[in-house]
Amino acid sequence: MKTITFHDTRESKRAVLQLFGKSVDLDGYIIEIKSGERVASPRNEDIHIDDFAGIRPGSEIFLTNDLPSLIEQAEYIEN
């Protein structure tokens, strides 16, 4: 499994999202390209591109950059 890191810019985030078949709607929320439906965080919240922090390896679980969300995902971090 590979890890991809990217700069915290909208352009970089859009490029990563494109690899996973995602885009951003007019309001700035991440969506499925095929259906136009918004992508939800593990907390079942819509994810704005400014809050997008990454995708958990081996999944399509989208992470946000707020501390509680990152702490919840800490158990999945490999040493």
SEMAR-711880 format. One record per residue: residue number from 1; residue in three letters; chain; x, y negated, z negated of N, C-alpha, C in turn. Coordinates in Angstrom, 3 decimals. Each point is the difference from the previous one (the first is absolute). Layout:
! SEMAR-711880
+-----+--------+--------+----------+----------+----------+----------+----------+----------+----------+----------+----------+
: num : residu : chaine :      n.X :      n.Y :      n.Z :     ca.X :     ca.Y :     ca.Z :      c.X :      c.Y :      c.Z :
+-----+--------+--------+----------+----------+----------+----------+----------+----------+----------+----------+----------+
: NUM :    ala :      A :        X :        Y :        Z :        X :        Y :        Z :        X :        Y :        Z :
...
+-----+--------+--------+----------+----------+----------+----------+----------+----------+----------+----------+----------+
! end
This chain:
! SEMAR-711880
+-----+--------+--------+----------+----------+----------+----------+----------+----------+----------+----------+----------+
: num : residu : chaine :      n.X :      n.Y :      n.Z :     ca.X :     ca.Y :     ca.Z :      c.X :      c.Y :      c.Z :
+-----+--------+--------+----------+----------+----------+----------+----------+----------+----------+----------+----------+
:   1 :    met :      A :    0.847 :    1.163 :    0.000 :   -0.847 :   -1.163 :    0.000 :    0.899 :   -1.234 :    0.000 :
:   2 :    lys :      A :   -0.336 :   -0.959 :    0.822 :    0.770 :   -1.236 :    0.122 :   -0.690 :   -1.124 :   -0.747 :
:   3 :    thr :      A :    0.794 :   -0.916 :   -0.496 :   -0.519 :   -1.200 :   -0.630 :    0.332 :   -1.176 :    0.894 :
:   4 :    ile :      A :   -0.997 :   -0.822 :    0.251 :    0.187 :   -1.196 :    0.807 :   -0.162 :   -1.204 :   -0.914 :
:   5 :    thr :      A :    0.967 :   -0.884 :    0.032 :   -0.140 :   -1.249 :   -0.738 :   -0.176 :   -1.117 :    1.021 :
:   6 :    phe :      A :   -0.679 :   -1.060 :   -0.432 :   -0.280 :   -1.099 :    0.916 :   -0.024 :   -1.312 :   -0.762 :
:   7 :    his :      A :    0.243 :   -1.060 :    0.737 :   -0.034 :   -1.335 :   -0.599 :   -1.426 :   -0.379 :   -0.361 :
:   8 :    asp :      A :   -0.131 :   -0.859 :   -0.964 :   -1.312 :   -0.438 :   -0.464 :   -0.513 :   -1.147 :    0.881 :
:   9 :    thr :      A :   -0.132 :    0.291 :    1.289 :   -0.558 :   -0.977 :    0.932 :   -1.219 :    0.630 :    0.666 :
:  10 :    arg :      A :   -0.901 :   -0.833 :    0.446 :   -1.184 :    0.520 :    0.682 :    0.375 :    0.774 :    1.259 :
:  11 :    glu :      A :    1.014 :   -0.473 :    0.710 :    0.415 :    0.677 :    1.230 :    0.510 :    1.412 :   -0.301 :
:  12 :    ser :      A :    0.822 :    0.141 :   -1.032 :    0.518 :    1.313 :   -0.374 :   -1.124 :    0.921 :   -0.461 :
:  13 :    lys :      A :   -0.882 :   -0.542 :   -0.798 :   -1.127 :    0.797 :   -0.504 :   -0.884 :    0.468 :    1.155 :
:  14 :    arg :      A :   -0.263 :   -0.880 :    0.954 :   -0.825 :    0.372 :    1.158 :    0.671 :    1.119 :    0.805 :
:  15 :    ala :      A :    1.319 :   -0.054 :    0.147 :    0.728 :    1.027 :    0.744 :   -0.126 :    1.353 :   -0.695 :
:  16 :    val :      A :    0.152 :    0.033 :   -1.325 :   -0.132 :    1.248 :   -0.755 :   -1.425 :    0.523 :    0.111 :
:  17 :    leu :      A :   -0.971 :   -0.866 :   -0.151 :   -1.397 :    0.410 :    0.084 :   -0.323 :    0.593 :    1.367 :
:  18 :    gln :      A :    0.549 :   -0.599 :    1.047 :   -0.229 :    0.477 :    1.369 :    0.449 :    1.458 :    0.143 :
:  19 :    leu :      A :    1.109 :    0.365 :   -0.654 :    0.499 :    1.380 :    0.048 :   -1.007 :    0.994 :   -0.567 :
:  20 :    phe :      A :   -0.857 :   -0.474 :   -0.889 :   -0.990 :    0.856 :   -0.653 :   -1.403 :   -0.187 :    0.565 :
:  21 :    gly :      A :   -0.096 :   -0.671 :    1.153 :   -1.309 :   -0.187 :    0.629 :   -0.865 :   -1.019 :   -0.702 :
:  22 :    lys :      A :    0.641 :   -0.958 :   -0.637 :   -0.731 :   -1.040 :   -0.737 :    0.278 :   -1.365 :    0.612 :
:  23 :    ser :      A :   -0.845 :   -0.956 :   -0.325 :    0.151 :   -1.373 :    0.458 :   -0.514 :   -0.911 :   -1.108 :
:  24 :    val :      A :   -0.236 :   -1.259 :    0.346 :   -0.494 :   -0.977 :   -0.968 :   -1.181 :   -0.728 :    0.636 :
:  25 :    asp :      A :   -1.102 :   -0.143 :   -0.757 :   -1.164 :   -0.691 :    0.542 :    0.166 :   -1.511 :   -0.092 :
:  26 :    leu :      A :   -0.985 :   -0.732 :    0.461 :    0.079 :   -1.462 :    0.029 :    0.106 :   -0.624 :   -1.388 :
:  27 :    asp :      A :   -0.454 :    0.731 :   -1.023 :    0.089 :   -0.501 :   -1.374 :    1.299 :    0.400 :   -0.688 :
:  28 :    gly :      A :    0.859 :    0.760 :    0.711 :    1.293 :    0.386 :   -0.551 :    0.014 :    1.320 :   -0.725 :
:  29 :    tyr :      A :   -1.071 :    0.797 :    0.123 :   -0.060 :    1.294 :   -0.679 :    0.427 :    1.118 :    0.937 :
:  30 :    ile :      A :    0.655 :    1.017 :   -0.571 :    0.478 :    1.136 :    0.775 :   -1.192 :    0.845 :    0.432 :
:  31 :    ile :      A :    0.009 :    0.390 :    1.284 :   -1.092 :    0.793 :    0.559 :    0.539 :    1.165 :    0.821 :
:  32 :    glu :      A :   -0.871 :    0.995 :    0.210 :    0.271 :    1.090 :    0.928 :   -0.175 :   -0.563 :    1.407 :
:  33 :    ile :      A :    0.976 :    0.216 :    0.880 :   -0.111 :   -0.529 :    1.360 :   -1.212 :    0.597 :    0.720 :
:  34 :    lys :      A :   -0.195 :    1.298 :   -0.106 :   -1.063 :    0.666 :    0.750 :   -1.400 :   -0.393 :   -0.448 :
:  35 :    ser :      A :   -0.217 :   -0.095 :   -1.294 :   -1.362 :   -0.247 :   -0.501 :   -0.246 :   -1.437 :   -0.428 :
:  36 :    gly :      A :    1.065 :   -0.733 :   -0.305 :   -0.158 :   -1.356 :   -0.509 :   -0.353 :   -0.047 :   -1.475 :
:  37 :    glu :      A :   -0.083 :    1.165 :   -0.653 :   -0.326 :    0.048 :   -1.426 :    1.207 :   -0.409 :   -0.832 :
:  38 :    arg :      A :   -0.269 :   -0.688 :   -1.100 :    1.088 :   -0.424 :   -0.890 :    0.573 :    1.181 :   -0.767 :
:  39 :    val :      A :    1.300 :   -0.064 :   -0.215 :    0.730 :    1.012 :   -0.762 :   -0.109 :   -0.364 :   -1.476 :
:  40 :    ala :      A :   -0.186 :    1.003 :   -0.851 :   -0.139 :   -0.247 :   -1.440 :    1.243 :    0.456 :   -0.756 :
:  41 :    ser :      A :    0.275 :   -0.678 :   -1.095 :    1.085 :    0.369 :   -0.908 :   -0.457 :    1.189 :   -0.850 :
:  42 :    pro :      A :    0.909 :    0.597 :   -0.793 :   -0.414 :    1.075 :   -0.907 :   -1.090 :   -0.450 :   -0.985 :
:  43 :    arg :      A :   -0.125 :   -1.295 :   -0.204 :   -1.044 :   -0.545 :   -0.887 :   -1.280 :   -0.321 :    0.775 :
:  44 :    asn :      A :   -0.036 :    0.430 :    1.269 :   -1.148 :   -0.206 :    0.876 :   -0.272 :   -1.481 :    0.277 :
:  45 :    glu :      A :    1.068 :   -0.769 :    0.126 :   -0.115 :   -1.422 :    0.326 :    0.570 :   -0.236 :    1.387 :
:  46 :    asp :      A :   -0.615 :   -0.925 :    0.750 :    0.547 :   -0.381 :    1.298 :    1.391 :   -0.588 :   -0.211 :
:  47 :    ile :      A :    0.887 :    0.204 :    0.980 :    1.381 :   -0.446 :   -0.148 :    0.292 :   -1.126 :    0.983 :
:  48 :    his :      A :    0.342 :   -1.158 :   -0.534 :    0.397 :   -1.142 :    0.819 :    1.460 :    0.182 :    0.386 :
:  49 :    ile :      A :    0.353 :   -0.425 :    1.200 :    1.381 :    0.181 :    0.482 :    1.025 :   -0.638 :   -0.938 :
:  50 :    asp :      A :   -0.348 :   -1.094 :   -0.648 :    0.933 :   -0.651 :   -0.920 :    0.277 :    0.842 :   -1.239 :
:  51 :    asp :      A :   -0.916 :    0.931 :   -0.325 :    0.152 :    0.850 :   -1.176 :    0.555 :    1.380 :    0.335 :
:  52 :    phe :      A :    0.155 :    0.301 :    1.283 :    0.471 :    1.308 :    0.439 :    1.457 :    0.205 :   -0.417 :
:  53 :    ala :      A :    0.272 :    1.114 :   -0.701 :    1.356 :    0.292 :   -0.462 :    0.580 :    1.253 :    0.645 :
:  54 :    gly :      A :   -0.833 :    0.852 :    0.560 :    0.519 :    1.196 :    0.640 :   -1.014 :    1.114 :    0.018 :
:  55 :    ile :      A :    0.480 :    1.155 :    0.468 :   -0.813 :    1.198 :    0.105 :    0.759 :    1.108 :   -0.719 :
:  56 :    arg :      A :   -0.705 :    0.716 :   -0.864 :    0.671 :    1.061 :   -0.748 :    0.510 :    1.054 :    0.971 :
:  57 :    pro :      A :    1.251 :    0.441 :   -0.157 :    0.570 :    1.006 :    0.897 :   -0.867 :    1.254 :    0.084 :
:  58 :    gly :      A :   -0.158 :    0.493 :    1.232 :   -0.752 :    1.228 :    0.212 :   -1.496 :   -0.167 :   -0.070 :
:  59 :    ser :      A :   -0.477 :   -1.228 :    0.064 :   -1.435 :   -0.232 :   -0.128 :   -0.391 :   -1.249 :    0.764 :
:  60 :    glu :      A :   -1.243 :   -0.349 :   -0.126 :   -0.456 :   -1.303 :    0.467 :   -0.651 :   -0.718 :   -1.175 :
:  61 :    ile :      A :    0.654 :    0.057 :   -1.144 :   -0.449 :   -0.734 :   -1.172 :    0.735 :   -1.328 :    0.015 :
:  62 :    phe :      A :   -0.763 :   -1.064 :    0.164 :    0.567 :   -1.329 :    0.165 :    0.185 :   -0.672 :   -1.350 :
:  63 :    leu :      A :    1.180 :   -0.572 :   -0.188 :    0.362 :   -0.616 :   -1.271 :   -0.067 :   -1.516 :    0.101 :
:  64 :    thr :      A :   -0.398 :   -0.611 :   -1.089 :   -0.006 :   -1.454 :   -0.077 :    1.129 :   -0.441 :   -0.912 :
:  65 :    asn :      A :    0.325 :   -1.290 :    0.058 :    1.168 :   -0.495 :   -0.719 :   -0.292 :   -0.524 :   -1.407 :
:  66 :    asp :      A :   -1.166 :    0.342 :   -0.551 :   -0.272 :   -0.432 :   -1.372 :    0.557 :    1.034 :   -0.981 :
:  67 :    leu :      A :    0.428 :   -0.452 :   -1.140 :    0.682 :    0.852 :   -0.973 :   -0.818 :    1.227 :   -0.415 :
:  68 :    pro :      A :   -1.284 :   -0.124 :   -0.354 :   -0.749 :    1.204 :   -0.392 :   -0.024 :    1.064 :    1.101 :
:  69 :    ser :      A :   -0.146 :   -0.426 :    1.247 :   -0.012 :    0.950 :    1.108 :    1.340 :    0.702 :    0.127 :
:  70 :    leu :      A :    1.094 :   -0.736 :   -0.113 :    1.327 :    0.594 :    0.112 :    0.293 :    0.945 :   -1.156 :
:  71 :    ile :      A :   -0.439 :   -0.341 :   -1.189 :    0.202 :    0.881 :   -1.156 :   -0.755 :    1.303 :    0.189 :
:  72 :    glu :      A :   -1.233 :   -0.074 :    0.526 :   -0.789 :    1.207 :    0.255 :    0.711 :    0.936 :    0.973 :
:  73 :    gln :      A :    0.758 :   -0.554 :    0.912 :    0.674 :    0.804 :    1.021 :    1.384 :    0.470 :   -0.430 :
:  74 :    ala :      A :    0.478 :   -0.430 :   -1.152 :    1.362 :    0.302 :   -0.439 :    0.257 :    1.509 :   -0.108 :
:  75 :    glu :      A :   -0.998 :    0.793 :   -0.341 :    0.211 :    1.435 :   -0.133 :    0.329 :    0.675 :    1.336 :
:  76 :    tyr :      A :   -0.266 :   -0.671 :    1.095 :    0.266 :    0.566 :    1.314 :    1.380 :   -0.382 :    0.546 :
:  77 :    ile :      A :    0.719 :   -0.835 :   -0.730 :    1.322 :   -0.436 :    0.444 :    1.001 :    1.129 :   -0.265 :
:  78 :    glu :      A :    0.770 :    0.335 :    1.035 :    1.002 :    1.045 :   -0.140 :    1.315 :   -0.627 :   -0.447 :
:  79 :    asn :      A :    0.719 :    0.707 :   -0.846 :    1.301 :   -0.475 :   -0.465 :    1.069 :    0.301 :    1.013 :
+-----+--------+--------+----------+----------+----------+----------+----------+----------+----------+----------+----------+
! end
